[in-house]
Structure formats: structure tokens, C-alpha cells
Amino acid sequence: MLENFNKLKGGFWSQSIKIADLRALAQRPLTGNPQRDQLILLAKEVLSRSNLLQKMDNIASRPYDGRISREALRKLMG
């Protein structure tokens, strides 16, 4: 997730990954484009792990705000 943070967070000014955007990405069909498909599969994997998703959402921001920050991902790694 951290490695792909900029690709997943959306626009240039966005500071976090929206969980709603991850859900939308996970629902897309695979495209045959390896880079795009990697993001789709990553989104599906993260969403399938509800405990991990909850930690990502809550560890470095307001609880249940539906956002994953870069700081949260770094904390989970360390």
C-alpha cells in the first residue's frame, strides 16, 4: 500500500486514500494492463482483510473517517 500510495490517493492535492475509492477500484474488472491490474488486486486484497483495513483507517487519523494516511501505513510497518 505504501509503495502505491500516490497512485491510490487520487489527485495531486489529496493527502490520503479514501476507502470508498478503494472499494470502487476493487469492483473494476481486470484490464490486462499489469500496472492497473496490480492496483485493482491490491484494493481487493486490502478490502478482504477487514481488521487490517480498520487499523489503516484509525491508527493515525480520526476514527472511522474513511481515509488512510501515509503516516498510518508507516506506523503499521514499524
N, C-alpha and C positions, 0 to 999 in steps of 0.2 A: 504494500500500500504506500509506504513512504517513498519508494523508488518511483512510483507512478503518481505521486501526489499532484503535481502540476497538471497532468493530463486529466485527472479525475475531478479536480476542484472547479472546473468550469472556466469562467472568464479570467482575464488577467488580474482584475482587481479583487477577485474572490480570495478570501483567506482560509476557507475551509471547504471540505467535501460535504455536500448535502446528502443525507441518507436517502431522500426522495429521488435524487438524481442517480444514486447507485441502484435503486430499485428499478428505475426506468431503463437504465443501461442493461441490467441483468435480464430484462424481458425482451431485449432485442435479439433477433436471430444472428447466428454467426455469419460473417460476411465473406470469409475466405481471405481477408486481409489479416495477416498474422498479428500486427500491432493492435489493430482494433479488436480482434477476437481475444487477445490476451486481456484487454481491459474488461470485456464482457464476461469472460470466465472468472476473472478476479472478483468482479462485482457479485457474481453468483456464489462464489465460494465464501466471501465475507458475509453475505446475507444468510447463508446456510448455517452460520455459526452465531446464533443469537447472543450467547454470552460474550463473545468477543466483540460483536457489534455494539452491545450495550456498554462495554468498557470503553471502546473507542469514542462513543458518544458522550460519556460522562466524566472521563478521567481529567480532562483539562479545560472544561467549559461548564456552562450551566447544565445541570442535569436534564436529560431528555430534550435538549434543544434541537435535535435532529441534524447536528453538524459534527464533523470530525476534523479536528485541527491537526496541523503538522506537529505541534507540541504533544498532543495526545499520542500520536504514533511513536514519537521519540521516547516518551515515558514508558510505553508498553514494551519497547525494545530493550530498555535499560533496566 
